[in-house]
Amino acid sequence: MPRRSTLKEWMSTRAAWSPLPIRLGLGSVMLVHGAQKVLGVMGGKGFDLWLQGTPPFGFMKPAAFWLGAAALAEFLGGILVLLGLLTRPAAFFIACTMATAVFGVHWKNGFLGANGGYEFPLVLLLAAISLIISGGGNGSVDQKLS
């Protein structure tokens, strides 16, 4: 029988300061983008309109479930990453959302963001992956609780 992971393992982190600027940058960006989708602030659609959109891949049905999951991953994931609380799981959900953005939304436009390309979501994806690897680091709630 496979061994179950514990909450303490999910919150484990390395004693390093390098994740802090990554957490602050990724968390801030994701919180704002998620708030646009969930709360409708800063020119965003808001949750009801966001859920009426079309997901990037045909297998994503029902559409409202996947769009809602993406919006909440950005919003709640941004908050958790900023705090450094459950950093690894939050970064995982952000990484999934950004991988979908890179390959399902922006890939067809090429690399450059000025052309609607994938350069910015790719950087966010890589930042999320780095936090999955390292955890929240020094100054995180994860570190304080573990």
Rosetta blueprint (number, residue, H / E / L):
1 M L
2 P L
3 R L
4 R L
5 S L
6 T L
7 L H
8 K H
9 E H
10 W H
11 M L
12 S L
13 T L
14 R L
15 A L
16 A L
17 W L
18 S L
19 P H
20 L H
21 P H
22 I H
23 R H
24 L H
25 G H
26 L H
27 G H
28 S H
29 V H
30 M H
31 L H
32 V H
33 H H
34 G H
35 A H
36 Q H
37 K H
38 V H
39 L H
40 G L
41 V L
42 M L
43 G L
44 G L
45 K L
46 G L
47 F H
48 D H
49 L H
50 W H
51 L H
52 Q L
53 G L
54 T L
55 P L
56 P L
57 F L
58 G L
59 F L
60 M L
61 K L
62 P L
63 A H
64 A H
65 F H
66 W H
67 L H
68 G H
69 A H
70 A H
71 A H
72 L H
73 A H
74 E H
75 F H
76 L H
77 G H
78 G H
79 I H
80 L H
81 V H
82 L H
83 L H
84 G L
85 L L
86 L L
87 T H
88 R H
89 P H
90 A H
91 A H
92 F H
93 F H
94 I H
95 A H
96 C H
97 T H
98 M H
99 A H
100 T H
101 A H
102 V H
103 F H
104 G H
105 V H
106 H H
107 W H
108 K H
109 N H
110 G L
111 F L
112 L L
113 G H
114 A H
115 N H
116 G L
117 G L
118 Y L
119 E H
120 F H
121 P H
122 L H
123 V H
124 L H
125 L H
126 L H
127 A H
128 A H
129 I H
130 S H
131 L H
132 I H
133 I H
134 S H
135 G L
136 G L
137 G L
138 N L
139 G L
140 S L
141 V H
142 D H
143 Q H
144 K H
145 L H
146 S L
